[in-house]
Amino acid sequence: MPLSRLFRAGRAGTALAVALVLAAAAGCGDTGGLRNAGATPAATGPARLWPELTPASSPAFEIGEVDTEVVEGVAVPGDGIRAVDPVAVVRAEIAARPDEYGGPGAPYRGTAERMDDCAGGRAGCPVLDPYYRDLTGDGRDDLTLGFRLLPGSTTAVRVYTADRHRLVQVMAWEDAVSGVELTGRSLIIRSPSEVAGYEYRLTWTWDADQRAMLLTHDEMLRTGPRTHPPRPSASAR
């Protein structure tokens, strides 16, 4: 039997059982049982707007949906990513992007200036503790790495995997970060919003076809109490 038919049959059986209970309650008087709350508003499907518009065939803006690159100068012998030095990974990015990290006018020059603190394990090192988890589903650990983009308050988040003894970056993002989480094959970044009581929550999930972490969810969620009571809807009035 098709699932839709099973669902309708189940609803019919449930309705009959409720009707019997209500009938029995009516025969025994009002004992605080179920009461009819009135008619339920009919469910409506989504309304398609502007059907005369020609469907777009290409994106208008590039947001880096598939952002992968091989990290030059960092090898992964045996594809064991735990043997890779996270500080060396960040140094490789700094070397590959001198316009961002090198020189007095570079936006992240402070990161390059503080990398020497990483050699002695001093508190000024911009590289955060690495995390290892199998995000690609190949049975081997992948590397999730974060580091401060100084002198500002932005944090860079990167995900790397090993492929034929090469280190491959499969995800990159920079933002004012309030939290990062790993769950299953996904990485979640939480960032503050300019709207009080809300935060942005972005989720990247591994896609085997693209061989990259794709941005699969971009949400704005409430995190604090309401500052004003909610306005009643038209149906409530």
C-alpha positions in Angstrom: 0.0 0.0 0.0 1.4 3.4 -0.9 2.6 5.5 2.1 0.1 8.3 1.4 -2.7 5.8 1.6 -1.4 4.4 4.9 -1.2 7.9 6.2 -4.8 8.7 5.3 -5.9 5.3 6.8 -4.1 6.1 10.0 -5.7 9.5 10.2 -9.2 8.0 9.6 -8.7 5.5 12.4 -7.5 8.1 14.8 -10.4 10.4 14.0 -12.9 7.5 14.7 -11.2 6.7 18.0 -11.4 10.4 19.1 -15.0 10.6 18.1 -15.9 7.6 20.3 -14.0 9.1 23.2 -15.9 12.4 22.8 -19.2 10.6 22.6 -18.6 8.7 25.8 -17.5 11.9 27.6 -20.7 13.7 26.5 -22.8 10.8 27.9 -21.2 11.1 31.3 -21.4 14.9 31.6 -18.6 17.5 31.6 -15.8 16.0 33.7 -13.0 18.2 32.4 -12.3 16.1 29.3 -11.5 17.1 25.8 -13.3 20.1 24.3 -13.8 21.2 20.7 -11.4 24.2 20.1 -13.2 25.2 16.9 -12.4 24.9 13.2 -8.7 24.4 12.3 -7.4 26.8 9.6 -6.9 24.9 6.3 -3.3 24.3 5.3 -2.1 26.2 2.3 0.8 25.4 0.0 3.4 27.9 -1.2 2.3 30.5 -3.7 4.6 30.8 -6.7 5.4 34.5 -7.4 6.1 36.0 -10.8 5.8 32.8 -12.9 6.5 34.9 -16.0 10.1 35.4 -15.0 12.6 33.4 -17.1 14.5 31.0 -14.8 18.1 31.9 -14.2 20.7 29.5 -15.7 23.8 30.9 -13.9 24.6 32.6 -10.6 24.8 36.3 -10.5 27.4 36.3 -7.7 30.4 34.1 -6.8 30.4 33.1 -3.2 32.9 30.3 -3.4 30.6 27.3 -3.2 33.4 24.9 -4.1 36.6 26.2 -2.6 39.4 23.7 -2.8 43.1 24.0 -3.3 46.3 22.1 -2.7 48.5 23.5 0.0 51.9 24.0 -1.6 55.0 23.1 0.5 53.2 20.8 3.0 53.4 17.1 2.3 51.4 14.4 4.0 53.5 11.2 4.0 51.3 8.1 4.2 48.2 10.4 4.2 48.4 10.7 8.0 47.2 14.2 8.5 47.9 14.2 12.3 51.6 14.3 11.4 51.2 17.7 9.7 52.3 20.7 11.7 49.3 23.1 11.9 51.7 26.1 12.3 53.4 25.0 9.0 50.0 25.0 7.3 49.3 28.6 8.4 52.8 29.6 7.3 52.1 28.1 3.9 49.0 30.2 3.5 50.9 33.4 4.6 53.6 32.7 2.0 51.0 32.1 -0.7 49.1 35.3 -0.1 51.6 38.1 0.5 49.0 40.8 -0.3 46.9 39.7 2.7 49.6 38.9 5.2 52.8 40.7 4.2 53.8 44.4 4.4 52.5 47.3 6.5 49.4 47.7 4.4 48.3 44.1 4.4 44.9 43.5 6.3 46.2 40.5 8.2 49.8 41.6 8.8 49.5 41.0 12.5 49.1 37.3 12.0 52.4 37.1 10.1 54.1 39.2 12.8 52.9 36.9 15.6 53.8 33.6 14.0 57.2 33.5 15.7 55.3 33.2 19.0 54.2 29.7 17.9 57.7 28.3 18.0 58.0 28.7 21.7 54.4 27.9 22.5 53.8 31.5 23.7 50.3 32.9 24.3 50.6 35.3 21.4 50.5 32.5 18.8 47.5 33.2 16.5 47.1 29.5 15.6 44.4 27.8 17.6 44.4 24.1 18.7 43.7 21.8 15.8 40.8 19.3 15.8 40.7 16.0 14.0 37.7 14.1 12.7 36.7 12.1 9.7 34.5 14.6 7.8 34.9 13.0 4.3 33.8 9.5 5.2 37.0 7.8 4.0 37.9 6.4 7.4 40.8 8.8 8.0 41.0 11.9 10.1 40.7 15.3 8.5 42.0 18.6 10.0 39.9 21.5 11.2 42.1 24.5 11.8 41.5 28.0 13.1 43.7 31.0 13.4 43.3 34.7 14.3 43.4 37.3 11.5 45.2 40.1 13.3 45.1 42.9 14.1 41.3 42.6 13.8 38.9 40.4 15.6 38.2 38.0 12.7 39.0 34.2 12.8 39.9 32.1 9.8 38.4 28.5 9.8 39.8 25.9 7.4 39.2 22.2 6.8 41.9 20.1 5.2 42.0 16.5 3.9 44.8 14.3 2.6 44.8 13.2 -1.0 47.7 11.2 -2.5 50.1 12.6 0.0 49.0 16.1 -0.6 47.3 18.5 1.8 44.0 19.8 0.2 42.0 22.6 1.6 38.3 21.8 1.2 36.7 24.6 3.1 37.6 28.2 4.0 35.8 31.0 5.8 36.6 34.1 7.8 34.3 35.9 10.1 33.8 37.3 13.6 33.2 33.8 15.2 31.4 33.2 18.4 31.5 29.3 18.2 32.5 26.4 16.0 31.0 22.9 16.2 31.6 19.6 14.4 28.7 17.2 14.0 28.7 14.2 11.7 30.0 15.3 8.3 29.3 18.9 9.0 31.0 22.0 10.5 28.9 24.7 12.0 30.1 28.3 12.5 28.1 30.7 14.8 28.7 34.4 14.4 27.1 37.5 16.1 24.4 39.4 14.3 23.9 43.2 14.3 20.3 42.4 15.3 20.0 42.1 19.1 19.0 38.6 20.3 20.0 36.8 17.0 23.0 35.1 15.6 24.1 33.8 12.2 24.6 30.0 11.9 26.3 28.6 8.8 26.7 24.9 8.1 29.2 23.3 5.7 28.7 19.7 4.8 31.0 17.3 2.9 29.9 16.6 -0.6 31.5 13.5 -2.2 30.7 14.6 -5.7 32.3 18.0 -5.4 35.1 16.7 -3.1 34.5 19.8 -0.9 32.6 21.1 2.1 29.6 22.9 0.7 27.6 25.7 2.4 24.3 23.8 3.0 22.6 26.0 5.6 22.7 29.8 6.2 20.4 30.8 9.0 19.6 33.7 11.3 18.4 32.3 14.6 17.1 33.8 17.8 19.4 33.3 20.8 18.1 35.9 23.3 14.7 36.9 24.9 12.2 38.9 23.0 12.5 42.6 23.6 8.8 43.2 22.6 5.8 41.0 22.9 4.8 39.2 19.7 2.1 40.8 17.7 -1.1 38.7 17.3 -1.7 37.2 13.9 -4.8 37.9 11.9 -6.1 34.4 12.5 -5.7 34.8 16.3 -7.6 38.1 16.2 
